[in-house]
Amino acid sequence: ASPELQGDKDLVYTAVSQAWEALQFAKEELHCDRDILLAAVRQDEWVLEWASGFLVANADFRAAAASQIAAQGESAPIVSVTLTRWPESRQLHCRACLMSGYEMELVLSDEAKVDELAERLSTSVGEAMEQERPRIHIVLDHQETPLTPFDATRMLFEMIPLLRREQKK
């Protein structure tokens, strides 16, 4: 590929999302791009050998690589989630629905992290779809687009204090 194509982030991301091996043909500076590396690492953890030390040491990157939350552009079921805090308890009630109409309910500790939510949803979706723990897109009830593995943790931590305040009213 031409140097221009090797440096085109969108093109490289698309190629790496389909086959991580395409990373070897990308310009060196794209080997440090977290979205491109995430797409590659999710296919084969060996790609971490290519990753910059900064990304490998980054807790958010490692959590995203291990997450069941699908990356932007990744083909995955969409799960619409509504979280509410149950009165007088330390639990979050999660009502989730797939576009097919399949519904599920989960109860989580109000200390739960988004990776626990994603893991439990992925297991339930996998059972419904007869797949083993697929990655999923999560759309929270007040969001228009799916969460990415990088913004999911921040979003859930912002929501939990809001749910607690609403419960006190």
C-alpha positions as CSV (number, residue, x, y, z in Angstrom):
1,A,0.0,0.0,0.0
2,S,1.1,3.6,-0.6
3,P,2.5,5.6,2.3
4,E,-0.6,7.8,2.1
5,L,-2.9,4.8,2.6
6,Q,-0.7,3.3,5.3
7,G,-1.2,6.6,7.3
8,D,-5.0,6.9,6.8
9,K,-6.3,6.2,10.3
10,D,-9.9,5.4,9.2
11,L,-8.7,3.0,6.5
12,V,-6.2,1.3,8.8
13,Y,-8.8,1.0,11.6
14,T,-11.3,-0.7,9.1
15,A,-8.6,-3.0,7.9
16,V,-7.3,-3.9,11.4
17,S,-10.9,-4.5,12.6
18,Q,-11.3,-7.2,9.9
19,A,-7.8,-8.7,10.3
20,W,-5.4,-7.6,13.0
21,E,-2.5,-8.6,10.7
22,A,-3.1,-5.4,8.7
23,L,-1.5,-3.5,11.5
24,Q,2.0,-4.5,10.2
25,F,1.3,-2.4,7.1
26,A,0.3,0.7,8.9
27,K,2.6,3.6,9.5
28,E,4.5,3.4,12.7
29,E,2.6,6.2,14.4
30,L,-0.6,4.3,14.1
31,H,0.8,1.5,16.1
32,C,0.3,3.7,19.1
33,D,-3.4,4.6,18.3
34,R,-5.5,3.2,21.1
35,D,-8.6,2.5,18.9
36,I,-6.6,0.7,16.2
37,L,-4.7,-1.3,18.8
38,L,-7.9,-2.1,20.7
39,A,-9.4,-3.5,17.4
40,A,-6.3,-5.6,16.9
41,V,-5.8,-6.8,20.6
42,R,-9.4,-8.0,20.8
43,Q,-8.6,-10.4,17.9
44,D,-5.3,-11.6,19.3
45,E,-3.6,-10.7,22.6
46,W,-0.2,-11.2,21.0
47,V,-0.7,-7.7,19.4
48,L,0.2,-6.2,22.8
49,E,3.8,-7.0,21.8
50,W,3.4,-4.3,19.1
51,A,1.7,-1.8,21.4
52,S,3.5,1.1,22.9
53,G,4.5,0.8,26.5
54,F,2.3,3.7,27.4
55,L,-0.8,1.9,26.2
56,V,0.1,-1.4,27.7
57,A,0.6,0.3,31.1
58,N,-2.7,2.3,30.8
59,A,-5.4,0.8,33.0
60,D,-8.2,2.1,30.8
61,F,-6.7,0.4,27.7
62,R,-6.2,-2.9,29.5
63,A,-9.8,-2.8,30.8
64,A,-11.1,-2.0,27.3
65,A,-9.2,-4.8,25.8
66,A,-10.7,-7.3,28.3
67,S,-14.2,-5.8,28.2
68,Q,-17.2,-7.5,26.7
69,I,-18.3,-4.1,25.4
70,A,-18.0,-3.9,21.6
71,A,-15.9,-1.2,20.1
72,Q,-17.2,1.4,17.8
73,G,-17.9,-0.1,14.4
74,E,-17.7,-3.6,15.7
75,S,-20.6,-5.8,14.7
76,A,-22.4,-6.8,17.9
77,P,-25.9,-7.0,19.4
78,I,-27.2,-3.8,20.8
79,V,-28.5,-3.9,24.3
80,S,-30.7,-1.0,25.6
81,V,-30.2,-0.6,29.3
82,T,-32.2,1.2,32.0
83,L,-30.7,1.4,35.4
84,T,-32.6,2.3,38.6
85,R,-31.7,2.1,42.2
86,W,-34.1,0.2,44.4
87,P,-35.4,2.1,47.4
88,E,-33.7,1.4,50.7
89,S,-31.2,-1.0,49.2
90,R,-27.7,-1.0,47.9
91,Q,-28.7,-2.5,44.6
92,L,-29.1,-1.4,41.0
93,H,-31.9,-2.8,39.0
94,C,-30.9,-3.2,35.3
95,R,-33.6,-3.8,32.7
96,A,-32.1,-4.6,29.3
97,C,-33.7,-5.3,26.0
98,L,-32.3,-6.5,22.6
99,M,-33.6,-5.1,19.4
100,S,-35.2,-8.5,18.8
101,G,-37.5,-7.8,21.8
102,Y,-35.7,-10.3,24.1
103,E,-35.7,-8.7,27.6
104,M,-33.7,-9.5,30.7
105,E,-33.4,-8.1,34.2
106,L,-30.3,-8.1,36.4
107,V,-29.6,-7.0,39.9
108,L,-26.2,-5.5,40.7
109,S,-24.6,-4.0,43.7
110,D,-24.6,-0.2,43.6
111,E,-20.8,-0.5,43.8
112,A,-20.7,-2.5,40.5
113,K,-18.4,-1.5,37.8
114,V,-19.3,-1.3,34.2
115,D,-17.3,-4.4,33.3
116,E,-19.4,-6.4,35.7
117,L,-22.6,-5.1,34.0
118,A,-21.1,-5.9,30.5
119,E,-20.0,-9.4,31.6
120,R,-23.5,-10.2,33.0
121,L,-25.3,-8.8,30.0
122,S,-23.0,-10.6,27.6
123,T,-23.7,-13.9,29.4
124,S,-27.4,-13.4,29.2
125,V,-27.3,-12.3,25.6
126,G,-25.1,-15.2,24.8
127,E,-27.6,-17.6,26.3
128,A,-30.5,-16.0,24.3
129,M,-28.5,-16.1,21.1
130,E,-26.9,-19.5,21.8
131,Q,-23.4,-17.9,21.6
132,E,-20.6,-18.0,24.1
133,R,-20.4,-14.5,25.7
134,P,-20.5,-12.2,22.7
135,R,-19.3,-8.7,22.8
136,I,-22.2,-6.3,23.0
137,H,-23.0,-2.6,22.4
138,I,-24.6,-1.0,25.4
139,V,-27.0,2.0,25.0
140,L,-28.0,3.5,28.3
141,D,-31.5,4.9,28.5
142,H,-30.5,8.5,28.2
143,Q,-27.9,7.9,25.4
144,E,-28.4,7.9,21.7
145,T,-25.3,6.0,20.7
146,P,-23.6,2.9,22.2
147,L,-21.0,3.3,24.8
148,T,-17.4,2.6,23.8
149,P,-15.2,0.4,25.9
150,F,-13.3,3.6,26.9
151,D,-16.2,5.8,27.9
152,A,-18.4,3.1,29.5
153,T,-16.7,3.2,32.9
154,R,-17.0,7.0,33.1
155,M,-20.7,7.0,32.1
156,L,-21.7,4.4,34.7
157,F,-19.8,6.2,37.5
158,E,-21.6,9.4,36.5
159,M,-25.0,7.7,36.6
160,I,-24.7,6.0,40.0
161,P,-24.5,9.2,42.0
162,L,-27.4,10.6,40.0
163,L,-29.5,7.5,40.8
164,R,-28.6,7.9,44.5
165,R,-29.7,11.6,44.5
166,E,-33.0,10.8,42.8
167,Q,-33.7,8.1,45.4
168,K,-33.3,10.7,48.2
169,K,-35.9,13.0,46.8
